[in-house]
């Protein structure tokens, strides 16, 4: 093995908020307002940043202490009830995080189980969010909950369930004893905490307006978080006054008033060209003026709007068009709306009020992302804004259409990163994450798969799905690694990703190995992957006994001795250096049991290894001669006993003949 025993897969994660508007989960435990992944930043670093921010901002709701007491017991399952917007999901995140331990995992479970991959272990922690389950779906969800509960209790894990508000009467009597009701925390305290974390200075009495008092009593916790972010944007924008009262009022207007103003603006500007420019400016806010005008022209073409036959010189200039629509062209040529977060309200209005054009909007975004002049930051913002609107209107397949479009061979690989970002946004969505995990599975098992899409899937499985749903990640990576059309460097990348996950967690190791074992006739691709899974160079944990032994049996029964002998020698070396346990010998014996030829080959391999004068063992270091002799004596004696020979102590240095 090449690393310490013990493994940790990971905690909730997701990127930080970068804009205003209706927000949604960009990763499973993220609040609805977390933003696009930071390019070049490791997801686990993003996890730590988010957890730190959540811990700093979190205000405990009433009932939190009771839940914490219940979760202190291994095997505990708690059902969180409460009104929508109370912060139940954030509370579940904090509660599970407080129960963290080295080697434990946090994973979000699905209410709609499509894959039988739930296999809890001691100290693992789980979130089951049923808050969006409808009444007609609840019976099936409760059966899943009961199954999860029994397994978590049996194996000593911990699970928090977010219960759907209004369906408390449907909770099974057996589960009522697990239910705890959370009441909303003080709204003023929540907003104050969020402002202080963002280092926005204010006076206590500045939070005493009638509008704010109403929000404190009624607004969901995520809206108070969003309001604090809007205040920060108003302060940093340098266009909205110089004191907290100005920033507060501008943020309140952005949070509550813009929708009516957008509707009024569209009533005043009914021409197709004006509305196309409005939507283009909203989707690409912050981009160059020429880029926005080009996008508006393309939108008119896609929706088959009649062309303006007015001579070019007789048409309005850019400045005139921007001024009419209250658009501001900055000194650097970039275009924005004057009102704080006004662009988000415009986007929302178009998607909500023009449903028959949503498919056209999708195709338009696909075209805009392909424009070479669009910079990577502008492209990332465009994709994030589109994903937000498509998912908020129940159209997750719009993202899938663009992912497939951007990974076509005709596009090349220049939009692969954009496709990956889009898929990550879908996977990280609170409501549609399961939908996108299923789509990844369907792509991985499809009859044909384009190389660029395969590359995106491999990276997404390794870096995104594996963090919160590791068992689903290994299922998908196994299919990708065994595909005939995923070859060369791409095939190696898939296998390396699979080995990385399997080699760092004993349960994941078993999950990978068992489907690879031959049912009738062994397949070459499976055996090659099993061979790699037996190499300690790829492993950071010692594999579990049964899958380890079965993998050895499959490989030894088909592959030539010369292929698997070096792997046996590496394990023997690790044993000699006391970096592996005697269970390795037991697995090897079990694999060869009943086959005298295999037992003989193991004997000879061990004998020759002990007698070797090599200075080092490939990949695992060097073992001293006396340690080699000790391990060889133990193992050869066990092999003799397995054959009924009796205790015979070999003397390394004598000539080996293959007879035992």
Buried (B, 14 or more C-beta within 10 A) or exposed (E): BBEEBEBBBBBBBBBBBBBBBBBBBBBBBBBBBBBBBBEEEEBBEBBEBBBEBBEEBBBBBBBBEEBBEBBEEBBBBBBBBBEEBBBBBBBBBBBBBEBBEEBBBBBBBBBEBEBEBBEBBEBBBBBBBBBEBEEEBBEEBBEBBEEBBEBBBEBBBBBBBBBBBEBBEBBEEEBEEBBBBBEBBEBBEBBBBBBBBBEBEBEEEBBEBEEBEEBBEEBBBBBBBBBBBBBBBBBEEEEBBEEBEBBBBBBBBBBBEBEEBBEEBBEEBEEBBBBBBBBBBBBBBBBBBEBBBBBBBBBBEBBEBEEEEEEEEEEEEBEEBBEEBBBBBEEEEBBBBEBBBBBBBBBBBBBBEBEEBBEBBBBBBBBBBBBEEBEEEBBBBBBBBBBBBBBBBEBBBBBBBBBBBBBEEEBEBEBBBBBBBBBBBBBBBBBBBBBBBBBBBEBBEEEEBBBBBBBBBBBBBBBBBBBBBBBBBBBBBBBBBBBEEBEEEBBEBBBBBBBBBBBBBBBBBBBBBEEBBBEEEBBEBBBBBBBBBBBBBBBBBBBBBEBBBBBBBBBBBBBEBEBBBBBBBBBBBBBBBEBBEEBBBBBBBBBBEEBEEBBBBBBBBBBBBBBBEEEEBEEBBEBEBEBBBBBBBBBBBBBBEBBEBEEEEBEBEEEBEEEB
